[in-house]
Amino acid sequence: MPPGYRRQLEGYRYGPGVFKVDYALSGPVPWQAEACRHAGTVHLGGTLPEIAAAERAVHQGQHAERPFVLVAQQSLFDPSRAPAGQHTLWAYCHVPNGSTVDCTAAIEAQIERFAPGFRDLVLARRTTNTVELETYNPNYVGGDINNGVQDLRQLWTRPTLQRSPYSTPLPGVYLCSSATPPGGGVHGMCGYHAAQAALKSPTIIG
């Protein structure tokens, strides 16, 4: 890559990492809220001020005592994921980029808070910290599964400031990851826009 483009890439800012726990459970999670017992994904945070405090702590390089936890319970809808009568589940919380702190207890306390009896269901667990996530996938720099801070400063300048953020100085080479607009969580749109940029380019390699 040309030096100028490389410098822009080297200035790209990464966001918080995640600490993830995979569970094998003896039964479904005993959520107090009935709706959570039928949801593929549950976001646990308590009140809005609690969620804001947890996320603020992480962005300040601290570990939240009551983290904002994302829980996925796919085995409710896909019986092939676990033996009959049992379930699988994974959960993660945000942590400072590059953290190696074990957040299992904080995650389980937050789940137990909204689903009393959860700990009694745990048959086995496997944890993954930010360093292990990056080893698994080098794109998760510091455990950042969102591929970069997604704030006003870096929302439309992902990963560089140019008219088409999907194009690179190399003819026929385009970026389509969540490091490009509109970023992570908007599934498929980064690739869609990269494909549109490629199709409009006179230098596309056929």
C-alpha positions in Angstrom: 0.0 0.0 0.0 1.2 3.6 -0.6 2.7 5.2 2.5 -0.1 7.8 2.8 -2.8 5.2 2.8 -0.8 3.0 5.3 -0.5 6.0 7.7 -4.2 6.4 7.6 -4.8 2.7 8.4 -2.2 2.9 11.2 -4.2 5.7 12.8 -7.4 3.6 12.9 -8.8 3.4 16.4 -10.0 0.1 17.9 -12.7 -0.1 20.6 -13.3 -2.3 23.7 -12.8 -6.0 23.5 -15.1 -8.7 24.8 -14.9 -11.5 27.4 -17.0 -14.5 26.3 -18.3 -17.5 28.1 -19.7 -20.6 26.4 -22.0 -22.8 28.5 -23.5 -26.3 28.6 -26.7 -26.2 30.6 -28.8 -28.9 32.1 -32.0 -27.0 31.2 -33.3 -23.7 29.9 -32.4 -20.5 31.7 -35.1 -19.7 34.3 -35.6 -16.0 33.3 -37.9 -14.1 35.6 -39.3 -12.3 32.5 -41.4 -14.6 30.4 -40.4 -13.0 27.1 -36.8 -13.8 27.8 -37.6 -17.5 27.9 -38.6 -17.3 24.2 -35.8 -15.0 22.9 -32.8 -15.9 20.8 -30.8 -13.0 22.2 -31.2 -11.3 25.6 -29.5 -8.0 26.5 -28.9 -7.7 30.2 -28.1 -4.3 31.7 -30.7 -3.3 34.3 -31.7 0.3 34.1 -30.5 2.8 31.5 -28.1 4.5 34.0 -26.6 1.1 34.9 -26.0 0.3 31.2 -24.5 3.8 30.7 -22.2 3.4 33.7 -21.0 0.0 32.7 -20.2 1.1 29.1 -18.6 4.3 30.4 -16.3 2.3 32.7 -15.1 0.1 29.9 -14.3 3.1 27.7 -12.3 4.5 30.6 -10.2 1.3 30.8 -12.0 -0.2 33.8 -14.0 -3.4 34.3 -17.7 -2.9 35.1 -18.9 -4.5 38.4 -22.3 -5.0 36.7 -21.4 -5.3 33.0 -23.8 -5.0 30.1 -24.1 -8.7 29.0 -25.3 -10.1 25.7 -26.7 -13.6 26.0 -27.5 -15.9 23.1 -29.6 -19.1 23.6 -29.9 -20.6 20.2 -30.7 -24.1 21.4 -34.2 -22.9 22.2 -34.8 -22.9 18.5 -32.1 -25.4 17.2 -32.3 -28.8 19.1 -29.2 -30.0 17.3 -27.1 -27.8 19.5 -27.5 -29.8 22.6 -28.6 -33.3 23.9 -32.3 -33.7 24.5 -33.5 -31.7 27.5 -30.2 -29.8 27.8 -29.1 -26.4 26.3 -26.2 -24.4 25.2 -25.7 -20.7 25.7 -23.0 -18.1 25.3 -22.6 -14.7 26.8 -20.2 -11.8 26.6 -19.5 -8.5 28.1 -17.4 -5.5 27.0 -13.9 -5.1 28.6 -11.0 -2.8 27.9 -9.1 -3.6 24.7 -6.5 -6.3 25.3 -7.8 -7.2 28.8 -7.0 -10.6 30.3 -9.2 -10.2 33.3 -11.5 -13.2 33.9 -15.1 -11.7 34.0 -16.9 -15.0 34.5 -18.1 -14.2 37.9 -19.4 -10.8 36.9 -21.3 -12.2 33.9 -22.8 -15.0 35.9 -23.9 -12.6 38.7 -25.6 -10.5 36.1 -27.4 -13.5 34.6 -28.3 -14.8 38.0 -29.7 -11.4 38.9 -32.4 -11.8 36.2 -32.6 -15.6 36.2 -32.2 -16.9 39.8 -31.0 -20.5 39.7 -28.9 -20.1 36.5 -25.7 -21.2 38.2 -27.3 -24.5 39.3 -27.8 -25.4 35.6 -24.2 -25.0 34.5 -22.7 -28.3 33.5 -19.6 -26.9 31.9 -18.2 -23.6 30.7 -15.4 -22.3 28.5 -14.0 -18.8 28.7 -12.3 -16.7 26.0 -10.5 -13.4 26.8 -9.5 -10.7 24.4 -6.1 -12.1 23.7 -7.5 -15.5 22.9 -10.1 -13.9 20.6 -7.4 -12.1 18.6 -5.5 -15.4 18.4 -8.6 -17.1 17.1 -9.2 -14.3 14.6 -6.5 -11.6 14.0 -9.2 -9.2 12.8 -10.4 -9.0 16.4 -7.6 -6.6 17.5 -7.5 -6.5 21.3 -10.7 -8.5 21.3 -12.7 -5.8 19.4 -15.3 -7.9 17.5 -16.8 -4.7 16.1 -13.5 -3.9 14.2 -13.0 -0.4 15.4 -14.5 2.4 17.5 -17.9 3.4 16.0 -18.3 7.0 17.2 -19.1 10.2 15.3 -15.4 10.7 14.5 -15.0 7.2 13.0 -18.5 6.4 11.7 -18.1 7.4 8.1 -14.3 7.5 8.0 -13.9 3.7 8.4 -11.1 2.9 7.9 -9.9 6.0 6.1 -11.2 9.4 5.1 -12.0 9.2 1.4 -15.0 9.4 -1.0 -15.3 5.6 -1.2 -14.0 3.9 2.0 -14.4 0.5 0.4 -11.8 1.2 -2.3 -8.1 0.8 -1.8 -5.1 2.2 -3.8 -4.7 -1.3 -5.3 -6.8 -1.7 -8.5 -9.5 -4.3 -8.0 -9.0 -4.6 -4.2 -11.9 -3.6 -2.0 -12.7 -3.7 1.8 -16.0 -5.1 2.9 -15.6 -5.8 6.6 -17.3 -4.0 9.6 -14.2 -1.7 9.5 -16.1 0.1 6.7 -19.5 2.0 6.9 -22.0 1.4 8.3 -19.9 -0.8 10.7 -20.6 -3.8 12.8 -24.1 -4.9 13.7 -25.6 -3.9 10.3 -25.2 -7.3 8.9 -24.3 -7.6 5.2 -24.4 -3.9 4.4 -20.6 -3.4 4.4 -20.3 -6.1 1.8 -23.2 -4.7 -0.2 -21.7 -1.3 -0.5 -18.3 -2.7 -1.3 -19.8 -4.7 -4.1 -21.6 -1.6 -5.4 -18.3 0.3 -5.4 -16.6 -2.5 -7.2 -19.3 -2.7 -9.9 -19.1 1.0 -10.5 -15.3 1.0 -10.9 -13.8 1.0 -14.4 -10.8 -0.9 -13.0 -12.7 -3.9 -11.7 -11.0 -7.2 -12.5 -13.3 -9.5 -14.4 
